[in-house]
Amino acid sequence: MFEEMRTRDFVRWMFFGILIAAFALVQLAPNPLVLDVGVQLTFYVIVPVLYFGRQFQKQQVPLSRVVFLKGAFRWLVPLAGLVTLSTFFSMAMLWLQLRVLLPVAPWMVDSLLERAPFPDNTAYLITVSLIVAVIGPIAEEFMFRGLLLKRLISKTSMWEGIGTSSLLFGMLHMDFFGAFLFGVTASILYLLTDNLLIPILLHIFHNSLVVGLMFISPGWPEWLTVMESADIYTKAVPNAIVLFITSILIFAVILRLAQSLNKKKEEEKYQAFLKKQQEALQNEPHHPEMP
């Protein structure tokens, strides 16, 4: 399905779609908030829906082949655990990056910790929250775990595809290390279940938690979150402990999932071998016995 799509075609669609949308919005609604929402909707909704809709129709493949509810509910609790784990890892990793930057670029640390005030526009905040928490994760999973991952695997190998797609996913996010490991986990989950809904749910749970913390309780948990430069030193011990523990747990989870994926692929190869042997026996010419 996704293997038949070409990444460069999607990139062209995205480039021209955003270009046209930005030009039209500047002419029709020069308000920067409207422009921001319009570009995001183009990136996460309009272009993906048009492109993937056309590809699914062209290949005569129903959406239910890649996104389905069967077997998804048993993943809800493990996904919630993964989200909690990755969130605490990202918080502690942010502390580590700030700790490394502080002696050499304190101005950059101050810039990263500076929190811009939210626009006084409820409709804008609700729309952006919905895009970040729900719409964005769905689109990004189709882009990275669907199109890019499957295309790379078809061109290279399974683990090269997982690594490269996750690396690109991480490069497009501020939290590179957390996003990279998230990409690896989401990729393995998709290949393991053959259901894109599983990484989509993982992504939605994660982004919803981030949005909730951003708007409801930006300083939670207080003992871990770095809000100003002084916190980098005063909260060093809890962050170092959390980083150590979550790193071990995340790598253990990835290793366990990788073992399950390798086992699944070996079973698929064995079944394919048996099927090929059966077909060979069926196609073998039958010679009647001599009297």
C-alpha positions as a Markdown table, in Angstrom:
| # | Residue | x | y | z |
|---|---|---|---|---|
| 1 | Met | 0.0 | 0.0 | 0.0 |
| 2 | Phe | 2.3 | 2.8 | 1.2 |
| 3 | Glu | 5.3 | 1.1 | -0.6 |
| 4 | Glu | 3.7 | 2.1 | -3.9 |
| 5 | Met | 3.7 | 5.8 | -3.0 |
| 6 | Arg | 6.6 | 8.1 | -3.7 |
| 7 | Thr | 7.9 | 10.4 | -1.0 |
| 8 | Arg | 9.1 | 13.0 | -3.5 |
| 9 | Asp | 5.5 | 13.3 | -4.9 |
| 10 | Phe | 4.2 | 14.0 | -1.4 |
| 11 | Val | 6.9 | 16.6 | -0.8 |
| 12 | Arg | 5.9 | 18.4 | -4.0 |
| 13 | Trp | 2.2 | 18.3 | -3.0 |
| 14 | Met | 3.2 | 19.7 | 0.5 |
| 15 | Phe | 5.4 | 22.4 | -0.9 |
| 16 | Phe | 3.0 | 23.8 | -3.5 |
| 17 | Gly | 0.0 | 23.4 | -1.1 |
| 18 | Ile | 1.6 | 25.5 | 1.6 |
| 19 | Leu | 2.9 | 28.0 | -0.9 |
| 20 | Ile | -0.6 | 28.5 | -2.4 |
| 21 | Ala | -2.3 | 28.5 | 1.0 |
| 22 | Ala | 0.1 | 31.1 | 2.5 |
| 23 | Phe | -0.2 | 33.4 | -0.6 |
| 24 | Ala | -4.0 | 33.1 | -0.5 |
| 25 | Leu | -4.3 | 33.7 | 3.2 |
| 26 | Val | -2.0 | 36.8 | 3.1 |
| 27 | Gln | -4.2 | 38.3 | 0.4 |
| 28 | Leu | -7.5 | 37.4 | 2.0 |
| 29 | Ala | -6.8 | 37.5 | 5.7 |
| 30 | Pro | -3.5 | 39.2 | 6.7 |
| 31 | Asn | -4.1 | 38.4 | 10.4 |
| 32 | Pro | -1.0 | 36.4 | 11.6 |
| 33 | Leu | -3.2 | 34.1 | 13.8 |
| 34 | Val | -5.4 | 33.3 | 10.8 |
| 35 | Leu | -2.3 | 32.7 | 8.6 |
| 36 | Asp | -0.8 | 30.4 | 11.2 |
| 37 | Val | -3.9 | 28.3 | 11.5 |
| 38 | Gly | -4.4 | 28.2 | 7.7 |
| 39 | Val | -0.8 | 27.0 | 7.1 |
| 40 | Gln | -1.2 | 24.3 | 9.8 |
| 41 | Leu | -4.5 | 23.1 | 8.4 |
| 42 | Thr | -2.9 | 22.9 | 5.0 |
| 43 | Phe | 0.0 | 21.0 | 6.3 |
| 44 | Tyr | -1.9 | 18.6 | 8.5 |
| 45 | Val | -5.3 | 18.3 | 6.9 |
| 46 | Ile | -5.8 | 19.6 | 3.3 |
| 47 | Val | -2.6 | 18.2 | 1.6 |
| 48 | Pro | -2.6 | 14.8 | 3.5 |
| 49 | Val | -6.3 | 14.2 | 2.9 |
| 50 | Leu | -6.0 | 15.0 | -0.8 |
| 51 | Tyr | -2.8 | 13.1 | -1.4 |
| 52 | Phe | -3.5 | 10.0 | 0.6 |
| 53 | Gly | -7.2 | 10.0 | -0.5 |
| 54 | Arg | -6.1 | 10.0 | -4.1 |
| 55 | Gln | -3.5 | 7.2 | -3.5 |
| 56 | Phe | -6.0 | 5.0 | -1.6 |
| 57 | Gln | -8.5 | 5.5 | -4.4 |
| 58 | Lys | -5.9 | 4.9 | -7.1 |
| 59 | Gln | -4.8 | 1.6 | -5.6 |
| 60 | Gln | -8.4 | 0.6 | -4.7 |
| 61 | Val | -7.4 | 0.0 | -1.1 |
| 62 | Pro | -9.9 | 0.8 | 1.7 |
| 63 | Leu | -8.7 | 2.9 | 4.7 |
| 64 | Ser | -9.8 | 0.0 | 7.0 |
| 65 | Arg | -6.9 | -2.0 | 5.7 |
| 66 | Val | -4.3 | 0.2 | 7.5 |
| 67 | Val | -6.5 | 1.7 | 10.3 |
| 68 | Phe | -8.8 | -0.6 | 12.2 |
| 69 | Leu | -10.2 | -1.1 | 15.7 |
| 70 | Lys | -9.7 | -4.9 | 16.0 |
| 71 | Gly | -7.1 | -5.6 | 18.6 |
| 72 | Ala | -6.5 | -1.9 | 19.4 |
| 73 | Phe | -8.2 | -1.8 | 22.8 |
| 74 | Arg | -5.8 | -4.1 | 24.4 |
| 75 | Trp | -3.0 | -1.6 | 23.6 |
| 76 | Leu | -4.6 | 1.3 | 25.5 |
| 77 | Val | -3.0 | 0.7 | 28.9 |
| 78 | Pro | 0.5 | -0.1 | 27.5 |
| 79 | Leu | 0.3 | 3.0 | 25.3 |
| 80 | Ala | -0.6 | 5.1 | 28.3 |
| 81 | Gly | 2.4 | 3.7 | 30.2 |
| 82 | Leu | 4.7 | 4.5 | 27.2 |
| 83 | Val | 3.4 | 8.1 | 27.0 |
| 84 | Thr | 4.1 | 8.6 | 30.7 |
| 85 | Leu | 7.5 | 7.1 | 30.4 |
| 86 | Ser | 8.4 | 9.2 | 27.3 |
| 87 | Thr | 7.1 | 12.4 | 28.9 |
| 88 | Phe | 9.3 | 12.1 | 31.9 |
| 89 | Phe | 12.2 | 11.1 | 29.8 |
| 90 | Ser | 11.8 | 14.3 | 27.6 |
| 91 | Met | 11.5 | 16.5 | 30.7 |
| 92 | Ala | 14.8 | 15.1 | 32.1 |
| 93 | Met | 16.5 | 15.2 | 28.7 |
| 94 | Leu | 15.6 | 18.9 | 28.4 |
| 95 | Trp | 17.3 | 19.5 | 31.7 |
| 96 | Leu | 20.4 | 17.7 | 30.4 |
| 97 | Gln | 20.5 | 19.7 | 27.2 |
| 98 | Leu | 20.1 | 23.0 | 29.2 |
| 99 | Arg | 22.8 | 21.9 | 31.6 |
| 100 | Val | 25.2 | 21.3 | 28.7 |
| 101 | Leu | 24.3 | 24.6 | 27.1 |
| 102 | Leu | 24.4 | 26.9 | 30.2 |
| 103 | Pro | 28.2 | 27.3 | 30.5 |
| 104 | Val | 28.7 | 28.0 | 26.8 |
| 105 | Ala | 25.6 | 29.8 | 25.7 |
| 106 | Pro | 23.6 | 31.1 | 28.7 |
| 107 | Trp | 21.7 | 33.5 | 26.4 |
| 108 | Met | 20.4 | 30.4 | 24.5 |
| 109 | Val | 19.2 | 28.8 | 27.7 |
| 110 | Asp | 17.4 | 32.0 | 28.7 |
| 111 | Ser | 15.8 | 32.1 | 25.2 |
| 112 | Leu | 14.6 | 28.5 | 25.5 |
| 113 | Leu | 13.2 | 29.0 | 28.9 |
| 114 | Glu | 11.4 | 32.2 | 28.1 |
| 115 | Arg | 7.7 | 31.5 | 27.8 |
| 116 | Ala | 5.8 | 33.7 | 25.3 |
| 117 | Pro | 2.4 | 34.8 | 26.4 |
| 118 | Phe | -0.6 | 33.0 | 24.8 |
| 119 | Pro | -2.6 | 35.1 | 22.3 |
| 120 | Asp | -5.8 | 36.5 | 23.8 |
| 121 | Asn | -7.9 | 34.6 | 21.3 |
| 122 | Thr | -9.9 | 31.6 | 22.6 |
| 123 | Ala | -10.9 | 30.3 | 19.1 |
| 124 | Tyr | -7.2 | 30.4 | 18.1 |
| 125 | Leu | -6.0 | 28.5 | 21.2 |
| 126 | Ile | -8.7 | 25.9 | 20.9 |
| 127 | Thr | -8.0 | 25.3 | 17.2 |
| 128 | Val | -4.2 | 25.1 | 17.7 |
| 129 | Ser | -4.7 | 22.7 | 20.7 |
| 130 | Leu | -6.9 | 20.5 | 18.5 |
| 131 | Ile | -4.3 | 20.5 | 15.7 |
| 132 | Val | -1.4 | 19.7 | 18.0 |
| 133 | Ala | -3.3 | 17.1 | 20.1 |
| 134 | Val | -5.3 | 15.2 | 17.5 |
| 135 | Ile | -5.0 | 16.3 | 13.9 |
| 136 | Gly | -1.2 | 16.6 | 13.8 |
| 137 | Pro | -0.6 | 13.2 | 15.2 |
| 138 | Ile | -2.9 | 11.5 | 12.7 |
| 139 | Ala | -1.2 | 13.3 | 9.8 |
| 140 | Glu | 2.3 | 12.7 | 11.0 |
| 141 | Glu | 1.7 | 9.0 | 11.5 |
| 142 | Phe | 0.5 | 8.7 | 7.9 |
| 143 | Met | 3.5 | 10.7 | 6.7 |
| 144 | Phe | 6.3 | 9.1 | 8.8 |
| 145 | Arg | 5.1 | 5.7 | 9.9 |
| 146 | Gly | 3.0 | 5.1 | 6.8 |
| 147 | Leu | 4.6 | 6.7 | 3.7 |
| 148 | Leu | 8.2 | 7.3 | 4.8 |
| 149 | Leu | 8.8 | 4.2 | 6.9 |
| 150 | Lys | 7.3 | 1.8 | 4.4 |
| 151 | Arg | 9.0 | 3.4 | 1.5 |
| 152 | Leu | 12.4 | 3.3 | 3.2 |
| 153 | Ile | 12.0 | -0.3 | 4.2 |
| 154 | Ser | 11.2 | -1.2 | 0.6 |
| 155 | Lys | 14.3 | 0.6 | -0.6 |
| 156 | Thr | 16.7 | -0.5 | 2.2 |
| 157 | Ser | 15.9 | -2.9 | 5.1 |
| 158 | Met | 13.5 | -3.0 | 8.0 |
| 159 | Trp | 15.9 | -1.6 | 10.6 |
| 160 | Glu | 17.4 | 1.0 | 8.3 |
| 161 | Gly | 13.9 | 2.2 | 7.5 |
| 162 | Ile | 13.0 | 2.5 | 11.2 |
| 163 | Gly | 16.3 | 4.3 | 12.0 |
| 164 | Thr | 16.2 | 6.7 | 9.1 |
| 165 | Ser | 12.5 | 7.6 | 9.4 |
| 166 | Ser | 12.9 | 8.1 | 13.2 |
| 167 | Leu | 16.0 | 10.3 | 12.6 |
| 168 | Leu | 14.1 | 12.5 | 10.2 |
| 169 | Phe | 11.1 | 12.6 | 12.6 |
| 170 | Gly | 13.4 | 13.7 | 15.5 |
| 171 | Met | 15.1 | 16.4 | 13.4 |
| 172 | Leu | 11.7 | 18.1 | 12.8 |
| 173 | His | 11.0 | 18.3 | 16.6 |
| 174 | Met | 12.7 | 20.5 | 19.3 |
| 175 | Asp | 13.0 | 17.5 | 21.6 |
| 176 | Phe | 15.3 | 15.5 | 19.2 |
| 177 | Phe | 16.2 | 12.6 | 21.4 |
| 178 | Gly | 12.8 | 12.1 | 22.8 |
| 179 | Ala | 11.2 | 12.4 | 19.3 |
| 180 | Phe | 13.7 | 10.0 | 17.8 |
| 181 | Leu | 13.0 | 7.3 | 20.4 |
| 182 | Phe | 9.3 | 8.0 | 20.1 |
| 183 | Gly | 9.7 | 7.4 | 16.3 |
| 184 | Val | 11.5 | 4.1 | 16.8 |
| 185 | Thr | 8.8 | 2.9 | 19.2 |
| 186 | Ala | 5.9 | 4.0 | 17.0 |
| 187 | Ser | 7.5 | 2.4 | 14.0 |
| 188 | Ile | 8.0 | -0.9 | 15.7 |
| 189 | Leu | 4.4 | -0.8 | 17.0 |
| 190 | Tyr | 3.1 | -0.2 | 13.5 |
| 191 | Leu | 5.1 | -3.0 | 11.9 |
| 192 | Leu | 4.3 | -5.4 | 14.8 |
| 193 | Thr | 0.5 | -4.8 | 14.6 |
| 194 | Asp | 0.1 | -3.8 | 10.9 |
| 195 | Asn | -2.4 | -1.3 | 12.3 |
| 196 | Leu | -1.6 | 2.4 | 11.9 |
| 197 | Leu | -4.2 | 3.2 | 14.6 |
| 198 | Ile | -1.8 | 2.0 | 17.3 |
| 199 | Pro | 1.0 | 4.6 | 16.7 |
| 200 | Ile | -1.7 | 7.2 | 16.0 |
| 201 | Leu | -3.2 | 6.6 | 19.5 |
| 202 | Leu | 0.3 | 6.7 | 21.1 |
| 203 | His | 0.9 | 10.0 | 19.4 |
| 204 | Ile | -2.5 | 11.5 | 20.3 |
| 205 | Phe | -2.1 | 10.4 | 24.0 |
| 206 | His | 1.4 | 12.0 | 24.1 |
| 207 | Asn | 0.5 | 15.3 | 22.4 |
| 208 | Ser | -2.7 | 15.6 | 24.5 |
| 209 | Leu | -0.7 | 15.3 | 27.6 |
| 210 | Val | 1.8 | 17.9 | 26.4 |
| 211 | Val | -1.0 | 20.3 | 25.5 |
| 212 | Gly | -2.6 | 19.7 | 28.9 |
| 213 | Leu | 0.6 | 20.5 | 30.7 |
| 214 | Met | 1.2 | 23.5 | 28.6 |
| 215 | Phe | -2.2 | 25.2 | 29.2 |
| 216 | Ile | -3.3 | 23.8 | 32.5 |
| 217 | Ser | -0.2 | 23.2 | 34.6 |
| 218 | Pro | 3.1 | 24.3 | 32.8 |
| 219 | Gly | 5.1 | 23.8 | 36.0 |
| 220 | Trp | 4.1 | 20.2 | 36.7 |
| 221 | Pro | 5.7 | 18.3 | 38.3 |
| 222 | Glu | 7.3 | 21.1 | 40.2 |
| 223 | Trp | 10.2 | 19.0 | 41.6 |
| 224 | Leu | 11.3 | 18.1 | 38.0 |
| 225 | Thr | 10.3 | 20.9 | 35.6 |
| 226 | Val | 12.9 | 23.5 | 34.8 |
| 227 | Met | 11.3 | 26.9 | 34.6 |
| 228 | Glu | 14.3 | 29.2 | 35.0 |
| 229 | Ser | 18.1 | 29.0 | 34.8 |
| 230 | Ala | 18.5 | 28.4 | 38.6 |
| 231 | Asp | 16.4 | 25.3 | 38.4 |
| 232 | Ile | 19.1 | 23.6 | 36.2 |
| 233 | Tyr | 21.2 | 23.3 | 39.3 |
| 234 | Thr | 18.6 | 23.1 | 42.1 |
| 235 | Lys | 16.7 | 20.3 | 40.3 |
| 236 | Ala | 19.8 | 18.5 | 39.0 |
| 237 | Val | 19.5 | 15.4 | 41.3 |
| 238 | Pro | 15.8 | 14.5 | 40.5 |
| 239 | Asn | 16.3 | 15.1 | 36.8 |
| 240 | Ala | 19.5 | 13.0 | 36.7 |
| 241 | Ile | 17.7 | 10.1 | 38.5 |
| 242 | Val | 14.6 | 10.4 | 36.3 |
| 243 | Leu | 16.8 | 10.5 | 33.2 |
| 244 | Phe | 18.7 | 7.4 | 34.3 |
| 245 | Ile | 15.6 | 5.3 | 35.2 |
| 246 | Thr | 13.5 | 6.3 | 32.1 |
| 247 | Ser | 16.4 | 5.7 | 29.7 |
| 248 | Ile | 16.8 | 2.2 | 31.0 |
| 249 | Leu | 13.1 | 1.5 | 30.8 |
| 250 | Ile | 12.7 | 3.0 | 27.4 |
| 251 | Phe | 15.5 | 1.0 | 25.9 |
| 252 | Ala | 14.1 | -2.1 | 27.6 |
| 253 | Val | 10.7 | -1.5 | 26.1 |
| 254 | Ile | 12.2 | -0.9 | 22.6 |
| 255 | Leu | 14.4 | -4.1 | 23.0 |
| 256 | Arg | 11.3 | -6.1 | 24.0 |
| 257 | Leu | 9.3 | -4.8 | 21.1 |
| 258 | Ala | 12.2 | -5.3 | 18.7 |
| 259 | Gln | 12.4 | -9.0 | 19.7 |
| 260 | Ser | 8.7 | -9.5 | 19.1 |
| 261 | Leu | 9.0 | -7.8 | 15.7 |
| 262 | Asn | 12.0 | -10.0 | 14.7 |
| 263 | Lys | 10.1 | -13.1 | 15.9 |
| 264 | Lys | 7.1 | -12.0 | 13.8 |
| 265 | Lys | 9.2 | -11.4 | 10.7 |
| 266 | Glu | 10.9 | -14.8 | 11.1 |
| 267 | Glu | 7.5 | -16.5 | 11.4 |
| 268 | Glu | 6.3 | -14.6 | 8.2 |
| 269 | Lys | 9.4 | -15.8 | 6.3 |
| 270 | Tyr | 8.8 | -19.4 | 7.5 |
| 271 | Gln | 5.1 | -19.3 | 6.4 |
| 272 | Ala | 6.1 | -17.8 | 3.1 |
| 273 | Phe | 8.6 | -20.6 | 2.6 |
| 274 | Leu | 6.0 | -23.3 | 3.4 |
| 275 | Lys | 3.5 | -21.6 | 1.0 |
| 276 | Lys | 6.1 | -21.6 | -1.8 |
| 277 | Gln | 6.9 | -25.3 | -1.2 |
| 278 | Gln | 3.2 | -26.2 | -1.3 |
| 279 | Glu | 2.8 | -24.3 | -4.6 |
| 280 | Ala | 5.8 | -26.0 | -6.0 |
| 281 | Leu | 4.4 | -29.4 | -5.1 |
| 282 | Gln | 1.1 | -28.5 | -6.6 |
| 283 | Asn | 2.6 | -27.4 | -9.9 |
| 284 | Glu | 4.9 | -30.4 | -10.2 |
| 285 | Pro | 3.8 | -32.5 | -13.1 |
| 286 | His | 2.2 | -35.9 | -12.2 |
| 287 | His | 3.7 | -39.0 | -13.8 |
| 288 | Pro | 1.4 | -42.1 | -13.8 |
| 289 | Glu | 2.9 | -45.2 | -12.4 |
| 290 | Met | 4.1 | -47.8 | -14.9 |
| 291 | Pro | 2.2 | -51.1 | -14.8 |
